[in-house]
Amino acid sequence: MSARLWLIVLLLSFFAVSCGSGDRGIPNSICGTPVDPDLTRPLLISADGWHEWNRVDRSKAITAPCLILSGDDIALRLRFSWDPNAADLMYLAKDTGEISGVAEPRNIASVYKTIVGTDGAISTTACQTNGGKYFTLTLQVPRIRLTDHTHRKEIEKFMRAYFPATLKTLGCA
């Protein structure tokens, strides 16, 4: 095979790999918890420039954030929280700040106490760790407008998988 033909094959192979699935940037793990990219994909605008800013230290069990960014934009905001007392999820959801606010929260039937809103969810359960007796996880999806009701099911599906998987990483499940 001539050098020119090899070069063409090499370039076509490169473009086939680099221009393939748009999911190439969605990892199988978010903030230290394994998760199916099919559950994450509907919550994202883009996987381009995907990176994680993670301050969660499971061994110390100190309340901390983990952000998933797409370029400079926050795609997902997660808050891992350990407390001595059970959290009041509706109180947290109605917080107007960036810590736990979730628009139009509704309780869902779940093994864990969980609320799902139009732009996020919060789950909590008993989980004895160094940081307390209860663990609470907040998910916020900032790209979703507060009045957009089309993502509630996607958020619920993500949280139903992600929260129990996170509990396993904490040794609570």
LONU-919965 format. One record per residue (C-alpha): residue number from 0; residue in one letter; x, y, z. Coordinates in nm, 3 decimals. Example, Ala and Ser with C-alpha at 12.3 -4.5 7.8 and 13.67 -1.06 7.14 Angstrom:
% residues 2
loti  zavex  x  y  z
0  A  1.230  -0.450  0.780
1  S  1.367  -0.106  0.714
This chain:
% residues 173
loti  zavex  x  y  z
0  M  0.000  0.000  0.000
1  S  0.138  0.341  -0.090
2  A  0.222  0.602  0.171
3  R  -0.056  0.825  0.039
4  L  -0.316  0.549  0.081
5  W  -0.192  0.479  0.436
6  L  -0.224  0.847  0.519
7  I  -0.581  0.857  0.387
8  V  -0.676  0.545  0.588
9  L  -0.515  0.691  0.899
10  L  -0.696  1.024  0.860
11  L  -1.032  0.855  0.797
12  S  -0.981  0.638  1.107
13  F  -0.899  0.945  1.314
14  F  -1.210  1.131  1.195
15  A  -1.431  0.827  1.250
16  V  -1.315  0.805  1.613
17  S  -1.315  1.178  1.687
18  C  -1.648  1.248  1.517
19  G  -1.826  0.945  1.654
20  S  -2.076  0.937  1.936
21  G  -2.142  1.262  2.119
22  D  -2.130  1.059  2.439
23  R  -1.753  1.027  2.435
24  G  -1.729  1.278  2.720
25  I  -1.988  1.125  2.953
26  P  -1.803  0.912  3.207
27  N  -1.922  0.595  3.379
28  S  -1.862  0.760  3.716
29  I  -1.977  1.095  3.854
30  C  -1.828  1.235  4.174
31  G  -1.689  0.894  4.266
32  T  -2.015  0.704  4.205
33  P  -2.059  0.464  3.913
34  V  -2.357  0.560  3.695
35  D  -2.484  0.456  3.353
36  P  -2.416  0.739  3.102
37  D  -2.765  0.675  2.958
38  L  -2.906  0.819  3.283
39  T  -2.680  1.123  3.276
40  R  -2.715  1.208  2.905
41  P  -3.073  1.349  2.922
42  L  -2.969  1.596  3.193
43  L  -2.690  1.751  2.988
44  I  -2.684  2.009  2.714
45  S  -2.349  1.882  2.592
46  A  -2.068  1.652  2.695
47  D  -1.813  1.880  2.529
48  G  -1.537  1.995  2.760
49  W  -1.674  1.774  3.038
50  H  -1.479  1.794  3.362
51  E  -1.542  1.745  3.730
52  W  -1.468  1.974  4.024
53  N  -1.499  1.750  4.328
54  R  -1.448  1.846  4.694
55  V  -1.613  1.532  4.837
56  D  -1.399  1.322  5.070
57  R  -1.598  1.012  5.164
58  S  -1.353  0.910  5.437
59  K  -1.389  1.241  5.622
60  A  -1.765  1.267  5.552
61  I  -1.765  1.647  5.548
62  T  -2.042  1.825  5.359
63  A  -1.905  1.926  5.020
64  P  -1.998  2.001  4.659
65  C  -1.914  1.825  4.336
66  L  -1.971  2.007  4.009
67  I  -1.987  1.861  3.661
68  L  -1.894  2.124  3.407
69  S  -1.933  2.136  3.033
70  G  -1.682  2.397  2.927
71  D  -1.736  2.686  3.170
72  D  -2.103  2.601  3.239
73  I  -2.223  2.399  3.537
74  A  -2.408  2.097  3.396
75  L  -2.479  1.920  3.727
76  R  -2.437  2.039  4.084
77  L  -2.427  1.773  4.355
78  R  -2.402  1.830  4.729
79  F  -2.299  1.548  4.960
80  S  -2.407  1.615  5.318
81  W  -2.363  1.421  5.643
82  D  -2.566  1.527  5.944
83  P  -2.647  1.410  6.298
84  N  -3.023  1.454  6.232
85  A  -3.256  1.367  5.945
86  A  -3.293  1.649  5.693
87  D  -3.627  1.814  5.621
88  L  -3.620  1.779  5.242
89  M  -3.901  2.026  5.172
90  Y  -3.725  2.288  5.384
91  L  -3.402  2.229  5.192
92  A  -3.579  2.234  4.855
93  K  -3.743  2.568  4.926
94  D  -3.404  2.725  4.996
95  T  -3.362  3.000  4.737
96  G  -2.983  2.976  4.735
97  E  -2.754  2.757  4.530
98  I  -2.709  2.495  4.801
99  S  -3.024  2.285  4.797
100  G  -3.296  2.473  4.614
101  V  -3.522  2.260  4.394
102  A  -3.819  2.409  4.205
103  E  -4.166  2.263  4.258
104  P  -4.055  1.971  4.479
105  R  -4.278  1.665  4.512
106  N  -4.233  1.357  4.728
107  I  -4.199  1.033  4.535
108  A  -4.256  0.676  4.646
109  S  -3.909  0.539  4.705
110  V  -3.710  0.319  4.940
111  Y  -3.536  0.642  5.046
112  K  -3.697  0.970  5.143
113  T  -3.680  1.156  4.812
114  I  -3.824  1.466  4.649
115  V  -3.800  1.549  4.281
116  G  -3.845  1.892  4.131
117  T  -3.838  2.039  3.786
118  D  -3.466  2.116  3.811
119  G  -3.327  1.871  4.066
120  A  -3.385  1.623  4.346
121  I  -3.290  1.553  4.707
122  S  -3.266  1.214  4.879
123  T  -3.177  1.121  5.235
124  T  -3.145  0.811  5.452
125  A  -2.990  0.687  5.772
126  C  -2.622  0.620  5.712
127  Q  -2.382  0.598  6.003
128  T  -2.047  0.752  5.906
129  N  -1.777  0.969  6.062
130  G  -1.982  1.274  5.959
131  G  -2.314  1.182  6.115
132  K  -2.609  0.945  6.126
133  Y  -2.778  1.066  5.804
134  F  -2.662  1.121  5.450
135  T  -2.835  1.365  5.213
136  L  -2.762  1.408  4.844
137  T  -2.881  1.708  4.647
138  L  -2.883  1.713  4.267
139  Q  -2.936  2.039  4.080
140  V  -2.949  2.078  3.704
141  P  -2.895  2.453  3.650
142  R  -2.957  2.446  3.274
143  I  -3.322  2.348  3.326
144  R  -3.552  2.649  3.355
145  L  -3.763  2.649  3.670
146  T  -4.081  2.643  3.462
147  D  -3.969  2.354  3.239
148  H  -4.161  2.046  3.356
149  T  -4.029  1.809  3.088
150  H  -3.729  1.671  3.280
151  R  -3.887  1.558  3.607
152  K  -3.897  1.189  3.503
153  E  -3.536  1.199  3.380
154  I  -3.423  1.353  3.708
155  E  -3.618  1.092  3.905
156  K  -3.471  0.806  3.703
157  F  -3.118  0.940  3.755
158  M  -3.169  0.985  4.130
159  R  -3.325  0.637  4.174
160  A  -3.002  0.488  4.037
161  Y  -2.742  0.737  4.158
162  F  -2.846  0.767  4.524
163  P  -2.831  0.392  4.607
164  A  -2.504  0.363  4.415
165  T  -2.361  0.650  4.621
166  L  -2.475  0.479  4.943
167  K  -2.276  0.172  4.838
168  T  -1.961  0.386  4.798
169  L  -2.020  0.506  5.156
170  G  -2.072  0.155  5.293
171  C  -2.433  0.238  5.388
172  A  -2.624  0.010  5.152
